[in-house]
Amino acid sequence: MNERIDIKLIRSLSQKKYRDETGLFVAEGEKMVQEALNSPFNVVNVIRKEAAGEKIMSRISMMSSPSPSLAVIKKPTDSVISDDIIHEYLADRGLYLALDSIRDPGNLGTIIRTADWFGTNAVFASPDTVDMFNPKVVQSTMGAIFRVRFHYCSIPALCKAVKYAGGNVYGTFLDGQEIYSQKLNIGASSLALVIIGNESNGISSEVEAEVTDRLYIPSYPHDERGSESLNAAVATAITLSEFRRRI
Amino acid sequence: MNERIDIKLIRSLSQKKYRDETGLFVAEGEKMVQEALNSPFNVVNVIRKEAAGEKIMSRISMMSSPSPSLAVIKKPTDSVISDDIIHEYLADRGLYLALDSIRDPGNLGTIIRTADWFGTNAVFASPDTVDMFNPKVVQSTMGAIFRVRFHYCSIPALCKAVKYAGGNVYGTFLDGQEIYSQKLNIGASSLALVIIGNESNGISSEVEAEVTDRLYIPSYPHDERGSESLNAAVATAITLSEFRRRI
């Protein structure tokens, strides 16, 4: 009986409504389970195929081929932060990332994984960004979700806080300065925020108004373009790589 | 009656078996349809919602919300090339990309889109790479599939052809040379092939044996790593960006 209830609960966690109601989310695969257990996250339950059986695993797994293990984990309570405490999250200075309405779960997961690789101090996302505890996001972070500090907040308010603290706000635009040769403010005590815009519409006008440094990732050959854009995770990667190259 | 057959045919094209049997594939959305029509690809049929009706569109569309338009397109006949003619595809010299067993359709589509942005002369893929005409691949190229030259071939044979022509074969490895400071062979008459490995296993040992230049994309901070890898499309983007930065 108890087991039946668990199955229903776990299956429900593929939907944001039930993740919000229960304060829980799911991570699948032995590597993910291990990363969760070794992280500050509160792992409520670990279910393994050898104990639960193949049939139960295939009912609770969200993967096309059921994973050998699955963890049910408590969502952190500081996922959403209010405008008046944003400045506290900038105390480390250095490099930060902000997502202005990223909608694709695979993109968000890959962005978190990339932010982890390049050691950004925190990732911030607009309230209309896809839920970071969506199973596709969690899986495509490849464990980075347990290491990266991630908070939903107002991105215009965040930009204002960065500028108030003497930092720069960077965004990529088709009319920006070529990123390879542009000065990037990445010294020891500097504060830099990189904005990544929505997959279809780019950076919103409200956030664009806060950008201090307009960058451009040049295509090649430079004039005769067919494609007009890069994938959001790819743009994130190239931009963060350029910051880290200068250190 | 004729319409019913078309619906069945179009729906079947989500499976590789039927794409191979019919020599056809599908692209969805008005932008994709326009790009197909403006490309050398042979567009067999364009179906639009205003003519076909919402019901038929929702039956033939592979998207969660049915697209306003859909094109049925002939696959090119030179998708697979044999070892003895590989050298003909290297005639332009410059920058080429090779994929050693990319399995995720979203990754392949994003890689093709990125290769288009950075103007690689051609993209080659191992026979076990996911089918480039898989609908998820086509859609995530955002139209680049109609511009990028893409061929399946033996990657070890390709590497040998590149080296025979005096070119370099680049791959990223954890023990490689830091890419930012490494000399990259990207002069006017140079020939460079960048290898991107499988999502889980990286570059296969058979291909690794052909690599002339081992690169490494450094993580930050440089010593205390949690994450051990980057997404395949992200690694592609950073590597191609580094080549183009030097020009």
Interface residues (C-beta under 8 A of the other chain):
Chain A: E35 G106 T110 R113 T114 D116 W117 F118 G119 S140 M142 G143 A144 R147 Y180 I217 P218 S219 Y220 P221 G226 S227 S229 L230 N231 A233 V234 A237 I238 S241 R244 R245 I247
Chain B: E35 G106 T110 R113 T114 D116 W117 F118 G119 S140 M142 G143 A144 R147 Y180 I217 P218 S219 Y220 P221 G226 S227 S229 L230 N231 A233 V234 A237 I238 S241 R244 R245 I247
